[in-house]
Amino acid sequence: MESIVSSNIRVNEIAWEKLKEIAKINKRSLNKEIEFLIDKAIKEHEKENGEIIINID
């Protein structure tokens, strides 16, 4: 099972409010929208640059 990591981030207020609107449009919580965007960015990066291998002990 994957573990969940909690993090505080700093984001420009306008970007934050726009992200909240995007989440609402997509019927996701803000947290789920951020998770979705992170996963999408990782997939796009790996598609262009190859898989990123992570060793978690």
mmCIF file as gemmi writes it, N, C-alpha and C atoms, coordinates in Angstrom:
data_model
loop_
_atom_site.group_PDB
_atom_site.id
_atom_site.type_symbol
_atom_site.label_atom_id
_atom_site.label_alt_id
_atom_site.label_comp_id
_atom_site.label_asym_id
_atom_site.label_entity_id
_atom_site.label_seq_id
_atom_site.pdbx_PDB_ins_code
_atom_site.Cartn_x
_atom_site.Cartn_y
_atom_site.Cartn_z
_atom_site.occupancy
_atom_site.B_iso_or_equiv
_atom_site.pdbx_formal_charge
_atom_site.auth_seq_id
_atom_site.auth_asym_id
_atom_site.pdbx_PDB_model_num
ATOM 1 N N . MET Axp A 1 ? 0.833 -1.185 0 1 0 ? 1 A 1
ATOM 2 C CA . MET Axp A 1 ? 0 0 0 1 0 ? 1 A 1
ATOM 3 C C . MET Axp A 1 ? 0.879 1.249 0 1 0 ? 1 A 1
ATOM 4 N N . GLU Axp A 2 ? 0.5 2.239 -0.768 1 0 ? 2 A 1
ATOM 5 C CA . GLU Axp A 2 ? 1.253 3.486 -0.827 1 0 ? 2 A 1
ATOM 6 C C . GLU Axp A 2 ? 0.974 4.318 0.417 1 0 ? 2 A 1
ATOM 7 N N . SER Axp A 3 ? 2.01 4.943 0.932 1 0 ? 3 A 1
ATOM 8 C CA . SER Axp A 3 ? 1.802 5.854 2.055 1 0 ? 3 A 1
ATOM 9 C C . SER Axp A 3 ? 1.505 7.25 1.509 1 0 ? 3 A 1
ATOM 10 N N . ILE Axp A 4 ? 0.847 8.047 2.316 1 0 ? 4 A 1
ATOM 11 C CA . ILE Axp A 4 ? 0.455 9.405 1.93 1 0 ? 4 A 1
ATOM 12 C C . ILE Axp A 4 ? 1.373 10.397 2.631 1 0 ? 4 A 1
ATOM 13 N N . VAL Axp A 5 ? 1.85 11.376 1.895 1 0 ? 5 A 1
ATOM 14 C CA . VAL Axp A 5 ? 2.724 12.409 2.436 1 0 ? 5 A 1
ATOM 15 C C . VAL Axp A 5 ? 1.945 13.716 2.489 1 0 ? 5 A 1
ATOM 16 N N . SER Axp A 6 ? 2.081 14.419 3.574 1 0 ? 6 A 1
ATOM 17 C CA . SER Axp A 6 ? 1.429 15.718 3.735 1 0 ? 6 A 1
ATOM 18 C C . SER Axp A 6 ? 2.478 16.808 3.557 1 0 ? 6 A 1
ATOM 19 N N . SER Axp A 7 ? 2.088 17.91 2.892 1 0 ? 7 A 1
ATOM 20 C CA . SER Axp A 7 ? 3.043 18.975 2.632 1 0 ? 7 A 1
ATOM 21 C C . SER Axp A 7 ? 2.335 20.324 2.634 1 0 ? 7 A 1
ATOM 22 N N . ASN Axp A 8 ? 3.026 21.337 3.082 1 0 ? 8 A 1
ATOM 23 C CA . ASN Axp A 8 ? 2.555 22.713 2.941 1 0 ? 8 A 1
ATOM 24 C C . ASN Axp A 8 ? 3.263 23.327 1.749 1 0 ? 8 A 1
ATOM 25 N N . ILE Axp A 9 ? 2.506 24.013 0.898 1 0 ? 9 A 1
ATOM 26 C CA . ILE Axp A 9 ? 3.117 24.66 -0.256 1 0 ? 9 A 1
ATOM 27 C C . ILE Axp A 9 ? 2.74 26.138 -0.263 1 0 ? 9 A 1
ATOM 28 N N . ARG Axp A 10 ? 3.565 26.928 -0.905 1 0 ? 10 A 1
ATOM 29 C CA . ARG Axp A 10 ? 3.273 28.338 -1.078 1 0 ? 10 A 1
ATOM 30 C C . ARG Axp A 10 ? 2.899 28.552 -2.545 1 0 ? 10 A 1
ATOM 31 N N . VAL Axp A 11 ? 1.767 29.216 -2.752 1 0 ? 11 A 1
ATOM 32 C CA . VAL Axp A 11 ? 1.265 29.435 -4.103 1 0 ? 11 A 1
ATOM 33 C C . VAL Axp A 11 ? 0.724 30.859 -4.195 1 0 ? 11 A 1
ATOM 34 N N . ASN Axp A 12 ? 0.943 31.479 -5.322 1 0 ? 12 A 1
ATOM 35 C CA . ASN Axp A 12 ? 0.375 32.796 -5.593 1 0 ? 12 A 1
ATOM 36 C C . ASN Axp A 12 ? -1.137 32.736 -5.376 1 0 ? 12 A 1
ATOM 37 N N . GLU Axp A 13 ? -1.701 33.749 -4.719 1 0 ? 13 A 1
ATOM 38 C CA . GLU Axp A 13 ? -3.122 33.738 -4.36 1 0 ? 13 A 1
ATOM 39 C C . GLU Axp A 13 ? -4.04 33.613 -5.572 1 0 ? 13 A 1
ATOM 40 N N . ILE Axp A 14 ? -3.722 34.29 -6.653 1 0 ? 14 A 1
ATOM 41 C CA . ILE Axp A 14 ? -4.556 34.212 -7.853 1 0 ? 14 A 1
ATOM 42 C C . ILE Axp A 14 ? -4.529 32.799 -8.422 1 0 ? 14 A 1
ATOM 43 N N . ALA Axp A 15 ? -3.35 32.198 -8.495 1 0 ? 15 A 1
ATOM 44 C CA . ALA Axp A 15 ? -3.237 30.822 -8.987 1 0 ? 15 A 1
ATOM 45 C C . ALA Axp A 15 ? -4.028 29.874 -8.087 1 0 ? 15 A 1
ATOM 46 N N . TRP Axp A 16 ? -3.957 30.087 -6.768 1 0 ? 16 A 1
ATOM 47 C CA . TRP Axp A 16 ? -4.671 29.238 -5.805 1 0 ? 16 A 1
ATOM 48 C C . TRP Axp A 16 ? -6.182 29.318 -6.035 1 0 ? 16 A 1
ATOM 49 N N . GLU Axp A 17 ? -6.699 30.529 -6.206 1 0 ? 17 A 1
ATOM 50 C CA . GLU Axp A 17 ? -8.133 30.702 -6.423 1 0 ? 17 A 1
ATOM 51 C C . GLU Axp A 17 ? -8.566 30.087 -7.753 1 0 ? 17 A 1
ATOM 52 N N . LYS Axp A 18 ? -7.738 30.229 -8.784 1 0 ? 18 A 1
ATOM 53 C CA . LYS Axp A 18 ? -8.049 29.617 -10.076 1 0 ? 18 A 1
ATOM 54 C C . LYS Axp A 18 ? -8.033 28.097 -9.972 1 0 ? 18 A 1
ATOM 55 N N . LEU Axp A 19 ? -7.082 27.564 -9.233 1 0 ? 19 A 1
ATOM 56 C CA . LEU Axp A 19 ? -7.013 26.116 -9.036 1 0 ? 19 A 1
ATOM 57 C C . LEU Axp A 19 ? -8.258 25.606 -8.315 1 0 ? 19 A 1
ATOM 58 N N . LYS Axp A 20 ? -8.738 26.364 -7.332 1 0 ? 20 A 1
ATOM 59 C CA . LYS Axp A 20 ? -9.972 25.993 -6.639 1 0 ? 20 A 1
ATOM 60 C C . LYS Axp A 20 ? -11.15 25.943 -7.612 1 0 ? 20 A 1
ATOM 61 N N . GLU Axp A 21 ? -11.209 26.885 -8.547 1 0 ? 21 A 1
ATOM 62 C CA . GLU Axp A 21 ? -12.273 26.89 -9.544 1 0 ? 21 A 1
ATOM 63 C C . GLU Axp A 21 ? -12.165 25.683 -10.479 1 0 ? 21 A 1
ATOM 64 N N . ILE Axp A 22 ? -10.949 25.365 -10.887 1 0 ? 22 A 1
ATOM 65 C CA . ILE Axp A 22 ? -10.74 24.192 -11.746 1 0 ? 22 A 1
ATOM 66 C C . ILE Axp A 22 ? -11.208 22.931 -11.023 1 0 ? 22 A 1
ATOM 67 N N . ALA Axp A 23 ? -10.874 22.801 -9.748 1 0 ? 23 A 1
ATOM 68 C CA . ALA Axp A 23 ? -11.293 21.64 -8.961 1 0 ? 23 A 1
ATOM 69 C C . ALA Axp A 23 ? -12.815 21.559 -8.92 1 0 ? 23 A 1
ATOM 70 N N . LYS Axp A 24 ? -13.46 22.694 -8.719 1 0 ? 24 A 1
ATOM 71 C CA . LYS Axp A 24 ? -14.924 22.726 -8.668 1 0 ? 24 A 1
ATOM 72 C C . LYS Axp A 24 ? -15.518 22.283 -10.009 1 0 ? 24 A 1
ATOM 73 N N . ILE Axp A 25 ? -14.98 22.789 -11.108 1 0 ? 25 A 1
ATOM 74 C CA . ILE Axp A 25 ? -15.452 22.415 -12.443 1 0 ? 25 A 1
ATOM 75 C C . ILE Axp A 25 ? -15.3 20.919 -12.664 1 0 ? 25 A 1
ATOM 76 N N . ASN Axp A 26 ? -14.186 20.356 -12.194 1 0 ? 26 A 1
ATOM 77 C CA . ASN Axp A 26 ? -13.905 18.924 -12.365 1 0 ? 26 A 1
ATOM 78 C C . ASN Axp A 26 ? -14.55 18.054 -11.292 1 0 ? 26 A 1
ATOM 79 N N . LYS Axp A 27 ? -15.332 18.69 -10.403 1 0 ? 27 A 1
ATOM 80 C CA . LYS Axp A 27 ? -16.015 17.98 -9.317 1 0 ? 27 A 1
ATOM 81 C C . LYS Axp A 27 ? -15.04 17.174 -8.46 1 0 ? 27 A 1
ATOM 82 N N . ARG Axp A 28 ? -13.922 17.813 -8.145 1 0 ? 28 A 1
ATOM 83 C CA . ARG Axp A 28 ? -12.906 17.216 -7.274 1 0 ? 28 A 1
ATOM 84 C C . ARG Axp A 28 ? -12.677 18.148 -6.097 1 0 ? 28 A 1
ATOM 85 N N . SER Axp A 29 ? -12.209 17.573 -5.004 1 0 ? 29 A 1
ATOM 86 C CA . SER Axp A 29 ? -11.739 18.422 -3.919 1 0 ? 29 A 1
ATOM 87 C C . SER Axp A 29 ? -10.452 19.09 -4.399 1 0 ? 29 A 1
ATOM 88 N N . LEU Axp A 30 ? -10.069 20.147 -3.732 1 0 ? 30 A 1
ATOM 89 C CA . LEU Axp A 30 ? -8.826 20.821 -4.093 1 0 ? 30 A 1
ATOM 90 C C . LEU Axp A 30 ? -7.648 19.862 -3.966 1 0 ? 30 A 1
ATOM 91 N N . ASN Axp A 31 ? -7.642 19.08 -2.91 1 0 ? 31 A 1
ATOM 92 C CA . ASN Axp A 31 ? -6.566 18.113 -2.708 1 0 ? 31 A 1
ATOM 93 C C . ASN Axp A 31 ? -6.506 17.1 -3.853 1 0 ? 31 A 1
ATOM 94 N N . LYS Axp A 32 ? -7.659 16.563 -4.252 1 0 ? 32 A 1
ATOM 95 C CA . LYS Axp A 32 ? -7.689 15.577 -5.347 1 0 ? 32 A 1
ATOM 96 C C . LYS Axp A 32 ? -7.267 16.209 -6.67 1 0 ? 32 A 1
ATOM 97 N N . GLU Axp A 33 ? -7.611 17.476 -6.872 1 0 ? 33 A 1
ATOM 98 C CA . GLU Axp A 33 ? -7.191 18.172 -8.097 1 0 ? 33 A 1
ATOM 99 C C . GLU Axp A 33 ? -5.673 18.309 -8.128 1 0 ? 33 A 1
ATOM 100 N N . ILE Axp A 34 ? -5.085 18.658 -7.001 1 0 ? 34 A 1
ATOM 101 C CA . ILE Axp A 34 ? -3.627 18.784 -6.926 1 0 ? 34 A 1
ATOM 102 C C . ILE Axp A 34 ? -2.973 17.424 -7.17 1 0 ? 34 A 1
ATOM 103 N N . GLU Axp A 35 ? -3.504 16.367 -6.552 1 0 ? 35 A 1
ATOM 104 C CA . GLU Axp A 35 ? -2.977 15.016 -6.785 1 0 ? 35 A 1
ATOM 105 C C . GLU Axp A 35 ? -3.052 14.665 -8.27 1 0 ? 35 A 1
ATOM 106 N N . PHE Axp A 36 ? -4.195 14.953 -8.899 1 0 ? 36 A 1
ATOM 107 C CA . PHE Axp A 36 ? -4.381 14.67 -10.318 1 0 ? 36 A 1
ATOM 108 C C . PHE Axp A 36 ? -3.33 15.387 -11.165 1 0 ? 36 A 1
ATOM 109 N N . LEU Axp A 37 ? -3.113 16.674 -10.875 1 0 ? 37 A 1
ATOM 110 C CA . LEU Axp A 37 ? -2.159 17.462 -11.658 1 0 ? 37 A 1
ATOM 111 C C . LEU Axp A 37 ? -0.721 16.993 -11.444 1 0 ? 37 A 1
ATOM 112 N N . ILE Axp A 38 ? -0.389 16.598 -10.222 1 0 ? 38 A 1
ATOM 113 C CA . ILE Axp A 38 ? 0.951 16.068 -9.964 1 0 ? 38 A 1
ATOM 114 C C . ILE Axp A 38 ? 1.157 14.773 -10.737 1 0 ? 38 A 1
ATOM 115 N N . ASP Axp A 39 ? 0.179 13.855 -10.66 1 0 ? 39 A 1
ATOM 116 C CA . ASP Axp A 39 ? 0.289 12.589 -11.39 1 0 ? 39 A 1
ATOM 117 C C . ASP Axp A 39 ? 0.415 12.823 -12.888 1 0 ? 39 A 1
ATOM 118 N N . LYS Axp A 40 ? -0.371 13.777 -13.415 1 0 ? 40 A 1
ATOM 119 C CA . LYS Axp A 40 ? -0.319 14.1 -14.844 1 0 ? 40 A 1
ATOM 120 C C . LYS Axp A 40 ? 1.062 14.629 -15.231 1 0 ? 40 A 1
ATOM 121 N N . ALA Axp A 41 ? 1.618 15.511 -14.411 1 0 ? 41 A 1
ATOM 122 C CA . ALA Axp A 41 ? 2.944 16.073 -14.696 1 0 ? 41 A 1
ATOM 123 C C . ALA Axp A 41 ? 4.02 14.981 -14.673 1 0 ? 41 A 1
ATOM 124 N N . ILE Axp A 42 ? 3.912 14.069 -13.725 1 0 ? 42 A 1
ATOM 125 C CA . ILE Axp A 42 ? 4.884 12.971 -13.638 1 0 ? 42 A 1
ATOM 126 C C . ILE Axp A 42 ? 4.791 12.086 -14.874 1 0 ? 42 A 1
ATOM 127 N N . LYS Axp A 43 ? 3.575 11.711 -15.277 1 0 ? 43 A 1
ATOM 128 C CA . LYS Axp A 43 ? 3.394 10.867 -16.462 1 0 ? 43 A 1
ATOM 129 C C . LYS Axp A 43 ? 3.944 11.539 -17.708 1 0 ? 43 A 1
ATOM 130 N N . GLU Axp A 44 ? 3.666 12.833 -17.88 1 0 ? 44 A 1
ATOM 131 C CA . GLU Axp A 44 ? 4.178 13.56 -19.042 1 0 ? 44 A 1
ATOM 132 C C . GLU Axp A 44 ? 5.704 13.616 -19.026 1 0 ? 44 A 1
ATOM 133 N N . HIS Axp A 45 ? 6.283 13.874 -17.858 1 0 ? 45 A 1
ATOM 134 C CA . HIS Axp A 45 ? 7.737 13.928 -17.745 1 0 ? 45 A 1
ATOM 135 C C . HIS Axp A 45 ? 8.354 12.58 -18.086 1 0 ? 45 A 1
ATOM 136 N N . GLU Axp A 46 ? 7.79 11.505 -17.541 1 0 ? 46 A 1
ATOM 137 C CA . GLU Axp A 46 ? 8.342 10.178 -17.794 1 0 ? 46 A 1
ATOM 138 C C . GLU Axp A 46 ? 8.154 9.76 -19.255 1 0 ? 46 A 1
ATOM 139 N N . LYS Axp A 47 ? 7.064 10.187 -19.87 1 0 ? 47 A 1
ATOM 140 C CA . LYS Axp A 47 ? 6.852 9.874 -21.282 1 0 ? 47 A 1
ATOM 141 C C . LYS Axp A 47 ? 7.954 10.497 -22.136 1 0 ? 47 A 1
ATOM 142 N N . GLU Axp A 48 ? 8.354 11.701 -21.791 1 0 ? 48 A 1
ATOM 143 C CA . GLU Axp A 48 ? 9.377 12.409 -22.562 1 0 ? 48 A 1
ATOM 144 C C . GLU Axp A 48 ? 10.795 12.02 -22.172 1 0 ? 48 A 1
ATOM 145 N N . ASN Axp A 49 ? 11.002 11.615 -20.898 1 0 ? 49 A 1
ATOM 146 C CA . ASN Axp A 49 ? 12.36 11.435 -20.384 1 0 ? 49 A 1
ATOM 147 C C . ASN Axp A 49 ? 12.666 10.061 -19.824 1 0 ? 49 A 1
ATOM 148 N N . GLY Axp A 50 ? 11.701 9.174 -19.831 1 0 ? 50 A 1
ATOM 149 C CA . GLY Axp A 50 ? 11.905 7.842 -19.27 1 0 ? 50 A 1
ATOM 150 C C . GLY Axp A 50 ? 11.449 7.778 -17.824 1 0 ? 50 A 1
ATOM 151 N N . GLU Axp A 51 ? 11.211 6.551 -17.394 1 0 ? 51 A 1
ATOM 152 C CA . GLU Axp A 51 ? 10.7 6.321 -16.046 1 0 ? 51 A 1
ATOM 153 C C . GLU Axp A 51 ? 11.683 6.794 -14.98 1 0 ? 51 A 1
ATOM 154 N N . ILE Axp A 52 ? 11.136 7.394 -13.955 1 0 ? 52 A 1
ATOM 155 C CA . ILE Axp A 52 ? 11.93 7.812 -12.802 1 0 ? 52 A 1
ATOM 156 C C . ILE Axp A 52 ? 11.877 6.663 -11.794 1 0 ? 52 A 1
ATOM 157 N N . ILE Axp A 53 ? 13.021 6.122 -11.451 1 0 ? 53 A 1
ATOM 158 C CA . ILE Axp A 53 ? 13.098 5.006 -10.509 1 0 ? 53 A 1
ATOM 159 C C . ILE Axp A 53 ? 13.318 5.567 -9.114 1 0 ? 53 A 1
ATOM 160 N N . ILE Axp A 54 ? 12.432 5.194 -8.212 1 0 ? 54 A 1
ATOM 161 C CA . ILE Axp A 54 ? 12.495 5.656 -6.817 1 0 ? 54 A 1
ATOM 162 C C . ILE Axp A 54 ? 12.632 4.447 -5.914 1 0 ? 54 A 1
ATOM 163 N N . ASN Axp A 55 ? 13.587 4.476 -5.017 1 0 ? 55 A 1
ATOM 164 C CA . ASN Axp A 55 ? 13.738 3.424 -4.004 1 0 ? 55 A 1
ATOM 165 C C . ASN Axp A 55 ? 13.258 3.964 -2.679 1 0 ? 55 A 1
ATOM 166 N N . ILE Axp A 56 ? 12.149 3.435 -2.196 1 0 ? 56 A 1
ATOM 167 C CA . ILE Axp A 56 ? 11.603 3.844 -0.908 1 0 ? 56 A 1
ATOM 168 C C . ILE Axp A 56 ? 11.834 2.707 0.065 1 0 ? 56 A 1
ATOM 169 N N . ASP Axp A 57 ? 12.604 3.004 1.099 1 0 ? 57 A 1
ATOM 170 C CA . ASP Axp A 57 ? 12.893 1.964 2.104 1 0 ? 57 A 1
ATOM 171 C C . ASP Axp A 57 ? 12.085 2.187 3.346 1 0 ? 57 A 1
